[in-house]
């Protein structure tokens, strides 16, 4: 069970990082 939870956390972190990068990119594009 613990291994499955760790896998979910890793996947969530990767998705969160991608989403954050996308927001930063869109914001910088709109500013420039």
N, CA, C, O and CB atoms as a CASP TS submission, in Angstrom:
PFRMAT TS
TARGET T0000
AUTHOR 0000-0000-0000
METHOD Language model
MODEL 1
PARENT N/A
ATOM      1  N   UNK     1       0.839  -1.199   0.000  1.00  0.00           N
ATOM      2  CA  UNK     1       0.000   0.000   0.000  1.00  0.00           C
ATOM      3  C   UNK     1       0.877   1.252   0.000  1.00  0.00           C
ATOM      4  O   UNK     1       0.613   2.195  -0.747  1.00  0.00           O
ATOM      5  CB  UNK     1      -0.951   0.004   1.225  1.00  0.00           C
ATOM      6  N   UNK     2       1.910   1.264   0.829  1.00  0.00           N
ATOM      7  CA  UNK     2       2.775   2.450   0.916  1.00  0.00           C
ATOM      8  C   UNK     2       3.430   2.740  -0.437  1.00  0.00           C
ATOM      9  O   UNK     2       3.570   3.899  -0.827  1.00  0.00           O
ATOM     10  CB  UNK     2       3.862   2.251   2.004  1.00  0.00           C
ATOM     11  N   UNK     3       3.830   1.681  -1.151  1.00  0.00           N
ATOM     12  CA  UNK     3       4.474   1.897  -2.454  1.00  0.00           C
ATOM     13  C   UNK     3       3.497   2.558  -3.423  1.00  0.00           C
ATOM     14  O   UNK     3       3.874   3.438  -4.197  1.00  0.00           O
ATOM     15  CB  UNK     3       4.988   0.558  -3.041  1.00  0.00           C
ATOM     16  N   UNK     4       2.230   2.121  -3.371  1.00  0.00           N
ATOM     17  CA  UNK     4       1.226   2.697  -4.278  1.00  0.00           C
ATOM     18  C   UNK     4       1.026   4.173  -3.962  1.00  0.00           C
ATOM     19  O   UNK     4       0.894   4.992  -4.871  1.00  0.00           O
ATOM     20  CB  UNK     4      -0.121   1.935  -4.167  1.00  0.00           C
ATOM     21  N   UNK     5       1.005   4.512  -2.682  1.00  0.00           N
ATOM     22  CA  UNK     5       0.818   5.916  -2.281  1.00  0.00           C
ATOM     23  C   UNK     5       1.986   6.761  -2.766  1.00  0.00           C
ATOM     24  O   UNK     5       1.790   7.870  -3.262  1.00  0.00           O
ATOM     25  CB  UNK     5       0.675   6.038  -0.743  1.00  0.00           C
ATOM     26  N   UNK     6       3.205   6.236  -2.623  1.00  0.00           N
ATOM     27  CA  UNK     6       4.393   6.980  -3.068  1.00  0.00           C
ATOM     28  C   UNK     6       4.316   7.220  -4.577  1.00  0.00           C
ATOM     29  O   UNK     6       4.646   8.304  -5.056  1.00  0.00           O
ATOM     30  CB  UNK     6       5.701   6.209  -2.704  1.00  0.00           C
ATOM     31  N   UNK     7       3.882   6.211  -5.314  1.00  0.00           N
ATOM     32  CA  UNK     7       3.765   6.353  -6.765  1.00  0.00           C
ATOM     33  C   UNK     7       2.759   7.432  -7.120  1.00  0.00           C
ATOM     34  O   UNK     7       2.984   8.225  -8.034  1.00  0.00           O
ATOM     35  CB  UNK     7       3.359   5.025  -7.406  1.00  0.00           C
ATOM     36  N   UNK     8       1.636   7.460  -6.385  1.00  0.00           N
ATOM     37  CA  UNK     8       0.621   8.486  -6.655  1.00  0.00           C
ATOM     38  C   UNK     8       1.180   9.873  -6.370  1.00  0.00           C
ATOM     39  O   UNK     8       0.946  10.812  -7.130  1.00  0.00           O
ATOM     40  CB  UNK     8      -0.646   8.238  -5.808  1.00  0.00           C
ATOM     41  N   UNK     9       1.921   9.996  -5.268  1.00  0.00           N
ATOM     42  CA  UNK     9       2.485  11.302  -4.907  1.00  0.00           C
ATOM     43  C   UNK     9       3.464  11.773  -5.979  1.00  0.00           C
ATOM     44  O   UNK     9       3.456  12.942  -6.366  1.00  0.00           O
ATOM     45  CB  UNK     9       3.192  11.231  -3.534  1.00  0.00           C
ATOM     46  N   UNK    10       4.311  10.853  -6.458  1.00  0.00           N
ATOM     47  CA  UNK    10       5.287  11.230  -7.494  1.00  0.00           C
ATOM     48  C   UNK    10       4.558  11.703  -8.744  1.00  0.00           C
ATOM     49  O   UNK    10       4.913  12.721  -9.337  1.00  0.00           O
ATOM     50  CB  UNK    10       6.225  10.038  -7.835  1.00  0.00           C
ATOM     51  N   UNK    11       3.518  10.940  -9.142  1.00  0.00           N
ATOM     52  CA  UNK    11       2.780  11.293 -10.351  1.00  0.00           C
ATOM     53  C   UNK    11       2.116  12.655 -10.173  1.00  0.00           C
ATOM     54  O   UNK    11       2.131  13.481 -11.086  1.00  0.00           O
ATOM     55  CB  UNK    11       1.723  10.212 -10.685  1.00  0.00           C
ATOM     56  N   UNK    12       1.533  12.887  -8.998  1.00  0.00           N
ATOM     57  CA  UNK    12       0.856  14.163  -8.740  1.00  0.00           C
ATOM     58  C   UNK    12       1.853  15.314  -8.799  1.00  0.00           C
ATOM     59  O   UNK    12       1.544  16.379  -9.334  1.00  0.00           O
ATOM     60  CB  UNK    12       0.149  14.139  -7.366  1.00  0.00           C
ATOM     61  N   UNK    13       3.064  15.101  -8.243  1.00  0.00           N
ATOM     62  CA  UNK    13       4.077  16.158  -8.241  1.00  0.00           C
ATOM     63  C   UNK    13       4.486  16.499  -9.671  1.00  0.00           C
ATOM     64  O   UNK    13       4.650  17.671 -10.009  1.00  0.00           O
ATOM     65  CB  UNK    13       5.312  15.729  -7.415  1.00  0.00           C
ATOM     66  N   UNK    14       4.651  15.479 -10.509  1.00  0.00           N
ATOM     67  CA  UNK    14       5.048  15.720 -11.901  1.00  0.00           C
ATOM     68  C   UNK    14       3.957  16.513 -12.619  1.00  0.00           C
ATOM     69  O   UNK    14       4.247  17.467 -13.342  1.00  0.00           O
ATOM     70  CB  UNK    14       5.321  14.377 -12.641  1.00  0.00           C
ATOM     71  N   UNK    15       2.697  16.111 -12.415  1.00  0.00           N
ATOM     72  CA  UNK    15       1.587  16.812 -13.076  1.00  0.00           C
ATOM     73  C   UNK    15       1.511  18.250 -12.580  1.00  0.00           C
ATOM     74  O   UNK    15       1.292  19.172 -13.366  1.00  0.00           O
ATOM     75  CB  UNK    15       0.242  16.082 -12.819  1.00  0.00           C
ATOM     76  N   UNK    16       1.693  18.441 -11.266  1.00  0.00           N
ATOM     77  CA  UNK    16       1.621  19.788 -10.695  1.00  0.00           C
ATOM     78  C   UNK    16       2.725  20.666 -11.286  1.00  0.00           C
ATOM     79  O   UNK    16       2.496  21.833 -11.604  1.00  0.00           O
ATOM     80  CB  UNK    16       1.740  19.736  -9.147  1.00  0.00           C
ATOM     81  N   UNK    17       3.935  20.090 -11.431  1.00  0.00           N
ATOM     82  CA  UNK    17       5.045  20.876 -11.991  1.00  0.00           C
ATOM     83  C   UNK    17       4.744  21.270 -13.434  1.00  0.00           C
ATOM     84  O   UNK    17       4.993  22.409 -13.830  1.00  0.00           O
ATOM     85  CB  UNK    17       6.371  20.078 -11.920  1.00  0.00           C
ATOM     86  N   UNK    18       4.207  20.331 -14.229  1.00  0.00           N
ATOM     87  CA  UNK    18       3.885  20.650 -15.622  1.00  0.00           C
ATOM     88  C   UNK    18       2.840  21.753 -15.676  1.00  0.00           C
ATOM     89  O   UNK    18       2.956  22.683 -16.475  1.00  0.00           O
ATOM     90  CB  UNK    18       3.383  19.395 -16.371  1.00  0.00           C
ATOM     91  N   UNK    19       1.801  21.653 -14.816  1.00  0.00           N
ATOM     92  CA  UNK    19       0.734  22.655 -14.812  1.00  0.00           C
ATOM     93  C   UNK    19       1.289  24.016 -14.420  1.00  0.00           C
ATOM     94  O   UNK    19       0.922  25.035 -15.004  1.00  0.00           O
ATOM     95  CB  UNK    19      -0.398  22.243 -13.851  1.00  0.00           C
ATOM     96  N   UNK    20       2.188  24.029 -13.416  1.00  0.00           N
ATOM     97  CA  UNK    20       2.764  25.296 -12.957  1.00  0.00           C
ATOM     98  C   UNK    20       3.589  25.921 -14.079  1.00  0.00           C
ATOM     99  O   UNK    20       3.504  27.126 -14.318  1.00  0.00           O
ATOM    100  CB  UNK    20       3.640  25.080 -11.690  1.00  0.00           C
ATOM    101  N   UNK    21       4.389  25.101 -14.770  1.00  0.00           N
ATOM    102  CA  UNK    21       5.224  25.627 -15.859  1.00  0.00           C
ATOM    103  C   UNK    21       4.337  26.203 -16.962  1.00  0.00           C
ATOM    104  O   UNK    21       4.653  27.243 -17.539  1.00  0.00           O
ATOM    105  CB  UNK    21       6.150  24.516 -16.432  1.00  0.00           C
ATOM    106  N   UNK    22       3.225  25.523 -17.252  1.00  0.00           N
ATOM    107  CA  UNK    22       2.345  25.987 -18.317  1.00  0.00           C
ATOM    108  C   UNK    22       1.759  27.344 -17.943  1.00  0.00           C
ATOM    109  O   UNK    22       1.655  28.235 -18.787  1.00  0.00           O
ATOM    110  CB  UNK    22       1.218  24.961 -18.587  1.00  0.00           C
ATOM    111  N   UNK    23       1.374  27.500 -16.663  1.00  0.00           N
ATOM    112  CA  UNK    23       0.801  28.784 -16.233  1.00  0.00           C
ATOM    113  C   UNK    23       1.847  29.882 -16.334  1.00  0.00           C
ATOM    114  O   UNK    23       1.540  30.984 -16.787  1.00  0.00           O
ATOM    115  CB  UNK    23       0.261  28.691 -14.785  1.00  0.00           C
ATOM    116  N   UNK    24       3.066  29.602 -15.923  1.00  0.00           N
ATOM    117  CA  UNK    24       4.134  30.614 -15.993  1.00  0.00           C
ATOM    118  C   UNK    24       4.373  31.024 -17.445  1.00  0.00           C
ATOM    119  O   UNK    24       4.531  32.207 -17.746  1.00  0.00           O
ATOM    120  CB  UNK    24       5.450  30.073 -15.362  1.00  0.00           C
ATOM    121  N   UNK    25       4.398  30.029 -18.348  1.00  0.00           N
ATOM    122  CA  UNK    25       4.667  30.308 -19.752  1.00  0.00           C
ATOM    123  C   UNK    25       3.555  31.183 -20.332  1.00  0.00           C
ATOM    124  O   UNK    25       3.831  32.150 -21.041  1.00  0.00           O
ATOM    125  CB  UNK    25       4.798  28.993 -20.553  1.00  0.00           C
ATOM    126  N   UNK    26       2.304  30.844 -20.031  1.00  0.00           N
ATOM    127  CA  UNK    26       1.174  31.621 -20.562  1.00  0.00           C
ATOM    128  C   UNK    26       1.231  33.047 -20.023  1.00  0.00           C
ATOM    129  O   UNK    26       0.987  34.006 -20.755  1.00  0.00           O
ATOM    130  CB  UNK    26      -0.184  30.955 -20.189  1.00  0.00           C
ATOM    131  N   UNK    27       1.553  33.178 -18.745  1.00  0.00           N
ATOM    132  CA  UNK    27       1.584  34.513 -18.138  1.00  0.00           C
ATOM    133  C   UNK    27       2.682  35.351 -18.790  1.00  0.00           C
ATOM    134  O   UNK    27       2.462  36.520 -19.105  1.00  0.00           O
ATOM    135  CB  UNK    27       1.812  34.418 -16.601  1.00  0.00           C
ATOM    136  N   UNK    28       3.855  34.767 -18.995  1.00  0.00           N
ATOM    137  CA  UNK    28       4.966  35.524 -19.585  1.00  0.00           C
ATOM    138  C   UNK    28       4.624  35.902 -21.030  1.00  0.00           C
ATOM    139  O   UNK    28       4.970  36.992 -21.486  1.00  0.00           O
ATOM    140  CB  UNK    28       6.290  34.695 -19.534  1.00  0.00           C
ATOM    141  N   UNK    29       3.944  34.998 -21.749  1.00  0.00           N
ATOM    142  CA  UNK    29       3.574  35.303 -23.129  1.00  0.00           C
ATOM    143  C   UNK    29       2.597  36.473 -23.173  1.00  0.00           C
ATOM    144  O   UNK    29       2.710  37.347 -24.032  1.00  0.00           O
ATOM    145  CB  UNK    29       2.959  34.068 -23.812  1.00  0.00           C
ATOM    146  N   UNK    30       1.641  36.491 -22.249  1.00  0.00           N
ATOM    147  CA  UNK    30       0.645  37.569 -22.256  1.00  0.00           C
ATOM    148  C   UNK    30       1.301  38.899 -21.891  1.00  0.00           C
ATOM    149  O   UNK    30       0.904  39.949 -22.395  1.00  0.00           O
ATOM    150  CB  UNK    30      -0.511  37.252 -21.273  1.00  0.00           C
ATOM    151  N   UNK    31       2.310  38.852 -21.010  1.00  0.00           N
ATOM    152  CA  UNK    31       2.975  40.094 -20.596  1.00  0.00           C
ATOM    153  C   UNK    31       3.778  40.675 -21.754  1.00  0.00           C
ATOM    154  O   UNK    31       3.746  41.882 -21.990  1.00  0.00           O
ATOM    155  CB  UNK    31       3.898  39.843 -19.378  1.00  0.00           C
ATOM    156  N   UNK    32       4.497  39.816 -22.478  1.00  0.00           N
ATOM    157  CA  UNK    32       5.359  40.317 -23.546  1.00  0.00           C
ATOM    158  C   UNK    32       4.592  40.558 -24.844  1.00  0.00           C
ATOM    159  O   UNK    32       5.180  40.982 -25.839  1.00  0.00           O
ATOM    160  CB  UNK    32       6.492  39.343 -23.796  1.00  0.00           C
TER
END
